[in-house]
Amino acid sequence: MTLDISITRSDHPRSDAELAEILANPGFGMHFTDHMFTVEWTPEKGWHDARITPYAPLTLDPATAVLHYAQETFEGMKAYRHADGSVWTFRPEQNAQRMVRSSHRLAFPVLEPEDFVQAVDALVEVDQRWVPDNSGTGGEKSLYVRPFMIASEVFLGVRPAQHVTFMVIASPAGAYFKGGIKPLSLWLTTEYTRAGRGGMGAAKTGGNYASSLVAQQEAIEHGCDQVVFLDAQEGRYVEELGGMNMYFVHADGRVVTPETGTILEGITRSAIIELAQKAGHTVEERKFSVDEWRGGVASGEITEVFACGTAAVVTPVGKLMWPDGEVGSNQGEGGPLTLQLRKQLVDIQFGRSEDVFGWMHRVV
């Protein structure tokens, strides 16, 4: 670890009573821990002034570059409390490596993976009391951790920023599903695309999510939970949802997931691939057309459809709708492989089963 991190603790942390009330029903992204991590970069000093300070608003000049040119990347990950009270993160080095790739695409300086992990560990350790305890409940509450990097230079000009700020904040998160797992209904957008060859689809940057919002709005207007994006070149191949990767289980046990390149390489996505392969399933990463989806579900060739991401982990897909039709499935609360993979992954994350893959990283 190379960061020399100073720690200034809050004089006014949340009281135990306040925190207990928050953790009883944390929601998602609504409450934030007592502290935040910050480190800055300039060409002259490199990364410097690493610090943990009380959580507080930022003061930004109106000409701060990120506000005008969207030079920004972020990550999403979770910290989990195990039954013995220890706190762990899930494959943090993978988030770190993905931020390196995003940084290259956004013309940012690279924060080395070991420094990324050190920064996350430091904040989680300082605010460890915010990691929910699921002991005896089988629950899925966790601490959501949000590292992000912004162009913080005060300059109106189209070039890579000469002052960059990397920060980490954290927010307790409740279970994604309340009252049981519910299959998603998906809207197939035929008007909007999210990314194309050579674009930013494989980088985790805010612009990708901003570009999904109008299509997500369209999905909600049609009574659906999320939107499905097709490729920009031909408008035939399934790419991803607004914030999740997709899988298609075939009658012969094969699992197909859209190939990456123009879509985000999900950390959960790669874990699901490894779990499915270990269970004896052939996993194909390839182009997958929407016609193959519609026809496969209608004929029974495709027996399960599910999506995955950090927030929901794994969620079944109930139906796909488009302007002049729909196709559904009879998965109820999820097909057998969907639920098996979900349970295996969640049990590893919360320490309820052995981590044979070496995915978990102990923080405290």
Buried (B, 14 or more C-beta within 10 A) or exposed (E): EEBEBEBEEBEEBBEEEEBEEBBEEBEEEEBBBBBBBBBBBBEEEEBEBBBBBEBEEEEEEEEBBBBBBBBBBBBBBBBBBBEEEBBBBBBBBBBBBBBBBBBEBBEBBBBBBEBBBBBBBBBBBBBBBBBBBBEEEEEBBBBBBBBBBBBBBEBEEEEBBBBBBBBBBBBBBBBBEEEEBBBBBBBBBBEBBBBEEEBBBBBBBBBBBEBBEEBBEBBEEBEBBBBBBBBBEEEEBBBBBBBBBBBBBBEEEBBBBBBBBBBBBBBBBBBBBEBBEEEEBEBBBEBBBBEBBBEBBEEEBBBBBBBBBBBBBBBBBBBBBBEEEBBBBEBEEBBEBBBBBBBBBBBBBBBBEEBEEEBBBEBB
